[in-house]
Amino acid sequence: MRLYRGSSRHIPTSSSPQLARHGMRLLCALILGIAVMAADPLAARAEAGQPALVGSIVDTDTQYGQSRLSEVEGLSVTEKTLSAWKNDRATSEIALAAKGAAYEDVTASASDLTGPAGTISRDNATVRFISSTKAYNGPYLGYGSTTRAVPADNGSNRSESVDIINGGGPTSLEANEVRPIWVSFKIPKDAAAGAYTATITVTASGMEAPLTFTYTINVADVTLPDASEFKDTFDIELWQYPYSSAEYYGVTPFSEEHKEILRSGLEIYREMGGHAITATISEDAWDGQTYSANAVHYPSMVKWTKQADGSFSYDFTDFDEWVTLCRSMGLGDKIVLYSIAPWHNSFTYWENGTLKREQFTPGSERYIEVWTDFLNHMIDHLMDKGWFDDSYVGIDERGFSAAAFDLIDSVKNIHGQSLKTAGAMDHFINKHDLAMRVTDLNVGDTAAAASPAAFTKLV
């Protein structure tokens, strides 16, 4: 029932027995309604039908958002078997649906992993809620777009992306809301092989009984090496955008507060086998391919300033803070500098507080003059910091030219060594000779699959 506030509704009083009985029934109904609300507030909030918090173990390769509400309500998988090595992770996903009512203080927790082989502490299990955001789904605006911005939301060019792994809760669900949970079991290196059982329990305020999901994890008698051991045979390289998190959280780039924010993501990257780091030496090196509310979407970590005499000075402050942070965490044995071939084909520098661009032609006299000056300063700085041997000049698809490689080869340190190169390319058939000059080469998988014989020859 509903209780109305601020209205003139009241229990009628009269000497009439019929009205008196009617009044008593209303009073009893009010008292009963209040008691029902206190005992089961979720049911009281339901408009109709029987409200329930339901859930199921679901496919980790599918995004479970609001469009899948009816599907989640119809699922009821509560048991699943996973496999893992020692020193490995087994992952799963659970989707909840708040059917007919809102739920507060929703929590999810894991038990110990137990079995004949022993016990693995619940500290090795993480249970985190997944939330969604609105992602742009329209035509890609990049590759030199003059606006270099995501178009405004017009009601149809955004769709739900269930992509944000949060903390462990508690959280709340609106009525008829879908909320997935990411489940991860970390198997210690010294765990005994065998089958382990664990339970994930979901509770919420007002629930009469929790939801339970049971997992069996079969641990094989084989050990996954630590990331530090397989970095030379398996290499995952994810480009980093540290300025984005500074913008999102409203902190000064590479301040202590910002570095604390960056550490959590970098730790995950290191654990999965990442060790290369991305650094920028040109403002908006990828031009329209990165987005931001700021005028400069991805700043250069080396700030160029044009002096009154036309020469350039270079401030390495952000670069040093970034590399130092990464190396303190065991990352950065490969530092990729983007790029002497930025997508906008221009030098970017600050003059009297204003960012300016000067277009260049690869291989021209001006191109060679400016980039030679920069690379000399960059190399000297890398030598002073002890980072030269770990540094690469990055050149991606659009900038693959003999002029770029010739320039890099021409600038050397005091030992006669040039910077190494890291490249990404698709047209390796037409640029085979250039590909052979790259120290660390990445080829697009679709390009490799389209020309397998030529790719095999290149390898």
N, C-alpha and C positions, 0 to 999 in steps of 0.2 A: 504494500500500500504506500501512498504518498502522504507526507505531512506537509501542510501548507502553512507558510509563515506570512504574517502581515495581512491576513484576510479577516473578514467578519464572521467566519464560520465558528459556531459554538454549539454546545449541546442544549437543545431546547428544554425548558423547564415548564411543567404544567401540572395541574392537578389531575389531568387526564391519564388514566392508567396506560392507555395505548402509547401516548407520547412519552410517558415515563419509561416504559419498557424500551421504546425506541432510543431514548437517551442513554439508557443503561447499555444497550447493545453498542452504541457508538463509543461510549466510554470504554467498554471492554475491548472494542476493536482497536482503539487508540493505544491502550495499555499493551495489548497483544502485539500490535505493530511495533511499538517501541522495543518490546522484548525480542521480537524477531530480528529487528535491526541490530540490536546489541549482540545477538547470538550469531547472526549470519549477514553482515553488512553487504556482502557481495550479492547475495540473492535479492536483498532489498533494493539494490541499485539497478538490477536487471529490468529492462522494460518488459520483456516477455520471454517465455521459454525458460529453460534450465541453464543458468550460467555455469561455466566450468573453465578452469585453466587446463588446457590439454597440450600434449606434446608428443613428439615422435623423433626417433633417430632418423636422419635424412642424409641425402647424398651431398658430399662435400664439394662436388663440382657444380652445384646448382645454387643460385641465389634465391633465398626464400624471403620475399618481401610481401607487401600487402596484396599484390595481385594473386598470391598463392594461398590466401586465407582459407578458402573452402577446401583446398587440397590438404593443407596442414590439419584442418579439423577432421578430415577423414582418415588420416594416417595414425597408426598405433604401434609402430615398431619400438619395442622397449629393450631389445637385446641385440647385441652385435659382437662379432668376433673380429679382432684386429691382429695384425702381425707386425713384429718389430725385431730388429737386432738389438744387441746390447749397445749402449751408448747412442741410442737412436730414439726417435719419437714416433708414436702412433697417434693419429689424429682422427677426430670424428666431429660431427655436427648434430645438434639437436635443435628442432624448431618448436617454439611455443606459440600458442594462439590463445588470447584472452577472449574466450567465447561468451559474448553477451554481457560482460561486466568488466570494469576496470580493476586492476590488482595493484596493491602497494607492497613495498618491501619484498619484492621477488628476489630470492637468493638461489644460487646453485652451488653445491659443494660436492667434493669427491671424497670417497672413503680410501683407506689403504688398499693396495693391491695385494691380494693374498692368494696362496695356492700351496700345493705340496712342496714347491721349490723354496718357499719362504715368503717373506713379506717385503714389499716395496712401499715406503712411506708415502702418504698422501701428499707430502710436500713436493713430490715429483709430478703431481697432476695439477694442471691449470684449467680453470673453467671460466670463460670470459664471455660476456654478452656482446653481441654484434649489433651495431646500429647502422642506419642508412643515411644517405645524403642524396641530394638531387644532382644528377650528372647531366651535362650538356650532351645531347644526342644528335645535333644537327651537322651540317657540312663543316669539315675541318677548316679552320681559319689559321693558316700558318704559312710557312715558306715565303716570307717577305710580305705578308699582308700589311697594308698600311695602318689598319686599326690595331692589329695585334691584341685583340681583346675578345673575350667570349661574349657573343651577342646576349642581349637582355632576355630574360625569361618571357616568352610570349604565350605560355600556357601549354605548348605542345613540344617545345624543344628541350625539355628536361624529363628525365625518367629516374625512377628510384634505383639507386645502386647500394646494395647491402654489403658494405665494404669496410666498415670501421670496427676493429676489434677493441673493445673497451676493457675496463677493469672487471673484477669479479662481482661487482654489485655492492649492496642491493640496488635494484632498479624498479621501475614502475611500468605497467602496461596499460594503455587506454583500452576501452572496450573494443573488441574485435581487432586488436592489433597483433601482428605477427612479430616475434622477436627470436632470432636464432641465438644459439650458444655455441661457441667454439671450444672443443674439448681436446686437450693434449696430454698424453702420458709420456713422460721422459723416463726412459729405462736406463738406470745407472750402468756404468761400465762393468762394475763388479757383481751385477745381479746374476743369479743362477738361471740357466735356461729352463724353460717350462711354461706351463699355463698359469696365468694369474687372473683373478676376478676382482673387478672394482665396480662400485655403484656410484652413480651421479644422482643426487637428490635435489629436487626443486621444491621450494616452499614459498608461500606468500601469506600475507595477513588475511585471516579469515578462512583459509583453506582447512577443510576437515582432515584431509590426508595428503601427504606430499606425493609428488610424482617421482618415480624411481626408474632409472635406466641402468641396465646391467651390461658390463663389458667383460669379455674374455680376451686377454692379450696373450698371444702365443709368442714367447720370446725365444728366438733361435739361438743356437750355440755358436754364434759368430759375432764379432765385435766391429762396429763401425769406427774407423779411425777418427781422432779429433780433427777438426778443421785445419789446424796448423800442420797436420801430417799429410793431408791430401791436397794442399793448395797447389802443388806443382802438377797434379794429375787431373784435378777437377777444379775449375775456376768459374765461380759465378760472379759476374761484374755488374752491379747495379749502379747507375749514375745517381749522384746525390744532389739535392737542391736545398742546401742549408738555409738560404735566405728565405725560403718559403715558410719554414717553421717560425723564424723570427717575425715575419709579417703576420702570420696567423695568431701568434701569442702576444704580439705587441711588445716585443722586447728588442733591445739593441743587438744587432748581429754580432755574434761571437763574444757577447758579454758572458759573465759567469752564469747568469740565469739561462741564457740561450744554450750554452754548452751543456748544462745539466739536462735540458730538454733533448738535445741531440744525442746524448749518450745512450738512451734507451733503444733508439732505432739502430744506432751503430753497433750495439751489443748483439742485437738479433742478426744483423748483417754479418758480423764476424763469426757468430756461431754457425751460420749456415754455409760458411766457407768463403765469404767475401773478404777481400783484402785490398783491392785496388780502390783508389779514391779519385774523385773528380774535382778539378780546380779550374777556375775560369781566369783568362788573361785578357779577355775582351768583353765589353758590356754587351749583354744579350747575344752571346755567341751563336745561339740557335735561332735568333730573330723571333719570328712569330710562333715558334714551336713550344715556348714556355709562356705561362700566363701569370698575371699578377695584377693587383689593383694599383700598384706603383707604376710610375712612368717607365722605369727600367725594370724589366721583368726578372732578369737574372743578372745581377751586377757582376762586374769583374772583381775578382779577389785581389787583383793588382790595379791600383788606381793610377791612371795616367793623367798627368797635368801638363798642359802646354805652357811653357814659360814665355816671357816677353820677347826673347830672342828667337823663338820658334822651336827650340829644343823641348824635349820631354823629360819630366822627372817621374819616378815610379815609386809608389808607396806600397810596400808588401805587407802591411799590418794584418789585413784580413787573411791573406794567404798564409802567413806564419801562424796565426791563431788556429786556423782550420787544420793545417797539416800537423801542428804540434798536438792538438787534441786527438786526431786520428791515430797518430803514431804512439801516443800514450796508451791507447787501447789495443795496440797490436795490429793496427791497420796502416796502410800507406807505404807498403814496400813497392807499390806501383802508384805513382802520382801522375795523372794524365792531365795535361794542360791544354785547354780549349780556348782559342785556337788561333794560329796564324792564318787560318782560312775560315773566318766566321761567315755565316750564311748571308750576311748583309754586305760582304765584300767592302768593308771600310774600317779604317782606324777609328777607335772611339776614345775620346779624351775629354777632360774637363778644362774649361778656360773661363776664368772669372765666375766660377760657380755654375756654369752652364755646360751640359753635356753636348758635345759636338761630334759629328761624323764627317770623315773625309774619305770619299770613295777611292778605291785603288783598283788597279789592274794587275793581277798576278804576273810577276816577272818584270814589271816596269821599273824604271830607275827609282821612283819614289817608293815603291813597294819594297825594293831591296834595301834602300836607305833606312826607312823607318823600322822595318822588322829586324834588320841587322843590329841597329842600336838597341832595340828592346831585348833581343836574344842575348846580346853581350851582357847587359845588365842582369837579365834573368839567370844566365849561367853563373855569373859571379856570385849572385845571391845564393843560388843552390849550392855552389861550392863552399861558401861560408857556412851554410847551415848543415852541410854534410848530406844533402839530399840529391846531389846530381845523379848518382848512379841509379837512383830509383825513379827518375823523372822521364817522362815521355811527352813529346808534343803530339796532341791529338788532332787527327784530320779525319773528318767523316765524309760521307759519299760525295757531297757537292764540291768539296775542296781538293779532291784528288787530282793533283796536277804536278808535272815535272818541276814547274817553277817553285812550288812549295817545298818539295823534297830537296831540290838543289840548294835552296836558301838554307834549310836546316843543316845540310851537310857542310855548308861553307862557314858556319860559325862554330868555333871550337873553344874548348877550355884551355887552361895552361898546359894540359897534358896532350893536346892535339885531338881531343875527343869531342864529337858532336853529340847533341841530345838524341836519344832514341826516339822512335816514332810509334804511335799506336793509331791504327786506322780501321774504319768501318766502310765497307764498300759492297755494292751489288754488281756493278759492271766489270767483273774481274776478267772476263774474256777479252774485252777491248783494252783493258788496262793491266794486262798480265805483268808487264815489265815493272810498272809502278807498284803493283801488289808485292812483287819480290823484294822491294826496297823497304817494306814495312817491318819493323821489329816485332810488333804484336798486332796481328791481323785478325779482324772479324769479318766474316762474310755472311750476308743475309741468308736465312735458311730457304726462303722461296727462290732466291737466285741460284743457290747451290742445287736445289732440287730440280730446277728447270734445266740445268746443264750439268748433269752428274759426271760425265766423262771429263769435261773441262775442269770441273772442281777437283776431281781426283788427281788430275795432272798438276793442278796448282798445289794441292796438299803434298 
